[in-house]
Amino acid sequence: LPYKNGYLSTVCCDIAIKIKERIMSIKEKLESMRRNSIVLKIAKKEKYIKCATRFGGQPDVPSDFVWPTFEGESYDGVVKDRPLTFIAQFNCADLAPYDTEHLLLDHGLLSFFYETDVQPWGYNPKDKGGARVYWFEDLSKLSAADFPVDMEEDFKFPMIKIKVSNQISLPGWEDFTEKYVGETDDDDEFEEIREKLGVEEPDECSKMLGWADTIQGSMPIECELIQRGYYLGDGWKNIPEEVCKQAKEEALDHWVLLFQLDMVECGDFELMFGDSGRIYYYITKEDLLARRFDRVWLMLQCC
């Protein structure tokens, strides 16, 4: 085609306009999905302070607290009830100044437990009970719990300080494309746009609320399907198409990230999930507002 008639320059101009329009569309949609997240820096060993925000150590619980257990096959092949590992606790008053969307409670103590022996991935409805979350309202009734007598030393984690801050959270490519199907198939272009909005994919990040930093894909849909009783360990081949369609339409706005925990390193202590993975505690918006923390669902993703 001859250049002199201006055809090529017109085509190039049209392509440039379309690219610009696509980028602006992605940017606008990303900004509409902006959330606040509470970033957690877990780094230095801590001394015991009652009801302090911290990783590991002995949890502060009421006198009638029953330590949670999970029945399943351990790595040595023995099936029995095993005590869950105490992961972390958060004084809600410490989090309140950083919870700009006011999703969490402003008082009480949130405590997280997980079965760190076999580390349930969360793809099986039978994994229920492998992770537990408790909210204790009256701090005056709490004191440090003794570890269960049958808990192995490897699952008694050291007490480590958690520093709290907050930052903007935008969805990763996996969550974004679940909401806006077909909007972009170029994840590199997507990440460039995301970075220009002030958010980069972190190498390591523990946090509460906001969007999950995914490793293997979007999780709200998986949480929704598992809650309905579907096993996802062998894919979605046995799930009716209509059920999948409904889950995809509703899950992303229905489920929210409560707590994301990355690798923890402190001195000679190291906690890793799978192969350089993370665990994610999800909860529905309704259950979060109603304080039904017994309904959380945990997912594990790794490289």
C-alpha positions in Angstrom: 0.0 0.0 0.0 1.4 3.4 -0.9 2.5 5.6 2.0 1.8 8.8 0.1 -1.9 8.4 0.3 -1.7 8.6 4.1 -3.2 5.1 4.6 -0.4 3.6 6.7 -0.1 6.7 8.9 -3.9 6.6 9.4 -3.8 2.9 10.4 -0.9 3.5 12.8 -2.7 6.4 14.3 -5.8 4.2 14.8 -3.8 1.4 16.4 -2.2 3.9 18.7 -5.5 5.4 19.7 -6.9 1.9 20.4 -3.9 1.0 22.6 -4.3 4.2 24.5 -8.0 3.7 25.0 -7.4 0.1 26.2 -4.7 1.3 28.7 -7.1 4.0 30.0 -9.9 1.5 30.3 -7.7 -0.9 32.3 -6.4 2.0 34.5 -10.0 3.2 35.2 -11.2 -0.3 36.1 -8.2 -0.9 38.3 -8.7 2.4 40.2 -12.4 1.4 40.7 -11.1 -1.8 42.5 -8.8 0.1 44.8 -8.8 -1.2 48.4 -6.9 -0.4 51.6 -4.6 -3.0 53.1 -2.8 -3.3 56.4 0.8 -4.2 55.8 2.5 -6.4 58.5 6.2 -6.4 59.0 7.2 -9.5 61.0 10.9 -9.2 61.9 12.3 -9.0 65.4 11.9 -11.2 68.5 9.4 -9.9 71.0 8.9 -10.1 74.8 5.6 -11.1 76.1 3.0 -8.3 76.5 -0.5 -9.3 77.3 -2.8 -9.0 74.3 -0.1 -7.4 72.1 -0.2 -7.8 68.3 2.4 -10.5 67.6 3.4 -13.6 65.7 3.8 -16.8 67.6 4.4 -17.4 71.2 1.6 -18.4 73.5 -1.8 -17.0 72.6 -3.9 -14.9 75.0 -7.2 -16.7 75.4 -10.1 -16.9 77.9 -9.9 -19.5 80.7 -12.4 -21.8 79.1 -10.6 -21.8 75.7 -10.3 -25.2 74.1 -7.2 -25.5 71.9 -8.4 -26.4 68.4 -7.3 -29.6 66.7 -7.5 -31.1 63.3 -8.0 -34.8 62.5 -6.1 -36.1 59.5 -3.2 -38.1 58.3 0.2 -36.7 59.3 3.4 -37.1 57.2 4.3 -40.2 59.2 1.0 -41.8 58.2 -0.7 -41.6 61.6 -4.4 -40.4 61.6 -5.2 -38.5 64.8 -6.3 -35.2 66.2 -3.4 -32.8 66.1 -3.3 -29.4 67.8 -3.3 -26.5 65.4 -0.3 -24.2 65.5 -0.9 -20.7 66.9 0.1 -18.4 64.1 -0.6 -14.8 65.3 -2.8 -12.5 67.2 -3.9 -8.9 66.5 -5.1 -6.4 69.0 -7.9 -4.7 67.0 -7.2 -1.3 68.6 -3.7 -1.5 67.0 -5.2 -2.1 63.6 -8.0 0.5 63.8 -5.9 3.5 62.7 -4.9 1.7 59.6 -8.3 0.2 58.7 -9.4 3.2 56.7 -12.4 1.3 55.3 -13.5 0.2 58.8 -14.0 -3.4 57.9 -12.5 -4.8 61.1 -13.6 -4.4 64.7 -11.9 -1.6 66.7 -11.6 -3.6 69.9 -10.9 -7.1 71.1 -8.3 -9.6 69.9 -8.2 -11.6 66.6 -6.3 -14.9 66.8 -5.2 -17.2 63.9 -4.4 -20.9 64.0 -3.3 -23.3 61.3 -2.3 -27.0 61.0 1.3 -26.6 60.0 2.3 -30.3 59.9 0.6 -31.3 56.7 -0.4 -27.8 55.8 -3.9 -28.3 54.2 -4.2 -26.4 50.9 -7.9 -25.7 51.1 -8.9 -27.4 47.9 -10.9 -30.1 49.7 -14.0 -29.4 51.8 -12.5 -32.0 54.2 -9.8 -29.4 55.0 -12.4 -27.6 57.1 -11.0 -27.1 60.6 -7.4 -27.0 59.4 -7.4 -23.2 60.0 -9.3 -21.4 62.7 -9.8 -17.8 63.7 -11.2 -16.5 67.0 -12.3 -13.1 68.2 -12.1 -12.4 71.9 -14.0 -9.2 72.9 -13.0 -8.7 76.5 -9.3 -8.4 76.8 -9.4 -8.3 80.6 -10.5 -12.0 80.6 -7.5 -13.1 78.6 -4.2 -14.6 79.7 -1.4 -16.6 78.0 -2.4 -20.2 77.3 -0.2 -23.2 77.9 0.6 -25.3 74.9 -1.2 -28.7 74.6 0.9 -31.4 76.2 0.9 -33.4 73.0 2.1 -30.5 70.8 5.5 -31.1 69.3 8.2 -28.5 69.8 8.5 -27.8 66.0 5.0 -26.3 66.2 5.6 -23.9 69.1 6.7 -20.8 67.2 8.9 -18.1 68.7 7.3 -14.8 69.7 8.0 -12.1 67.0 7.0 -8.5 66.8 4.6 -7.3 64.1 4.8 -3.7 62.9 1.7 -2.3 61.2 1.3 0.2 58.4 -1.1 0.6 55.5 -1.0 1.1 51.7 -3.1 1.1 48.6 -4.0 -2.4 47.3 -5.0 -3.2 43.7 -5.9 -6.6 42.3 -3.3 -8.7 40.5 -3.8 -9.8 36.9 -5.6 -13.0 38.0 -8.3 -11.3 40.1 -8.7 -8.4 37.6 -9.3 -10.7 34.6 -11.9 -12.7 36.6 -13.9 -9.5 37.0 -13.2 -8.1 33.6 -13.0 -11.1 31.3 -11.2 -10.3 28.0 -10.1 -6.9 29.1 -6.4 -7.8 28.7 -4.4 -10.9 27.9 -1.1 -9.1 28.4 0.0 -9.5 32.0 3.2 -7.5 31.4 1.2 -4.5 30.1 -1.1 -4.9 33.1 1.7 -4.8 35.6 3.2 -1.7 34.0 -0.2 0.1 34.4 -0.5 -1.2 38.0 3.0 0.1 38.8 2.1 3.6 37.4 -0.7 3.6 39.9 1.7 3.2 42.7 1.5 -0.6 43.3 4.1 -3.2 42.5 3.9 -7.0 42.9 5.9 -7.6 46.1 8.5 -10.4 46.5 7.2 -11.0 50.1 4.2 -9.5 51.8 2.1 -10.3 54.9 -1.0 -8.2 55.3 -4.6 -7.9 56.3 -7.4 -6.9 54.0 -6.9 -5.5 50.5 -6.3 -7.8 47.5 -4.3 -11.0 47.8 -0.9 -11.3 46.2 -1.6 -14.4 44.3 0.9 -17.1 43.2 -1.4 -19.6 41.4 -4.6 -17.7 40.5 -7.7 -16.0 41.8 -9.1 -17.6 45.0 -12.5 -16.1 45.8 -14.2 -18.4 43.2 -12.4 -21.4 44.7 -13.6 -20.4 48.2 -17.2 -20.1 46.9 -17.1 -23.5 45.2 -15.5 -25.3 48.2 -18.1 -23.7 50.5 -20.7 -25.3 48.3 -19.0 -28.7 48.9 -17.0 -29.2 45.6 -13.6 -30.8 45.6 -11.1 -28.8 43.5 -8.1 -31.1 43.8 -8.6 -32.6 40.4 -9.8 -29.5 38.7 -13.4 -28.4 38.1 -14.5 -31.1 35.7 -17.2 -32.4 38.0 -18.7 -29.0 38.8 -21.9 -28.1 36.8 -21.3 -25.3 34.3 -24.1 -23.2 35.8 -22.6 -23.5 39.3 -19.2 -22.3 38.0 -20.9 -19.4 36.1 -22.7 -18.2 39.2 -19.6 -18.5 41.4 -17.6 -16.4 38.9 -20.3 -13.7 38.9 -20.6 -13.5 42.6 -17.4 -14.6 44.4 -15.1 -11.7 43.8 -17.4 -9.3 45.5 -18.5 -11.8 48.1 -15.2 -13.0 49.6 -12.6 -10.7 51.0 -9.0 -11.4 52.2 -8.8 -11.3 55.9 -5.1 -12.2 56.5 -2.2 -13.1 54.1 0.9 -14.6 55.6 4.1 -14.9 53.7 7.4 -16.7 54.7 8.5 -15.7 58.2 12.2 -15.5 59.1 13.8 -14.5 62.4 17.2 -15.6 63.6 17.4 -19.3 63.1 13.6 -19.6 62.8 12.0 -20.0 59.3 8.4 -20.8 58.4 7.6 -21.6 54.8 4.4 -22.7 53.2 5.0 -25.3 50.5 7.7 -24.1 48.1 8.0 -20.4 48.9 4.3 -20.0 49.3 1.7 -18.1 51.3 -1.4 -18.8 53.2 -4.6 -16.8 52.8 -7.5 -16.6 55.2 -10.7 -15.6 53.3 -14.1 -14.6 54.7 -17.3 -13.5 53.2 -18.3 -9.8 53.7 -21.5 -10.9 55.5 -19.6 -13.2 58.0 -17.0 -10.5 58.6 -19.6 -7.9 59.5 -21.4 -10.5 61.7 -18.2 -11.5 63.4 -18.6 -15.1 62.3 -14.8 -15.8 62.2 -15.5 -19.6 62.5 -16.5 -19.5 58.8 -13.1 -18.4 57.4 -11.6 -20.5 54.7 -7.8 -20.9 54.2 -6.1 -21.4 50.9 -2.4 -22.2 50.3 -0.5 -21.2 47.2 3.1 -21.8 46.3 5.5 -21.8 43.4 
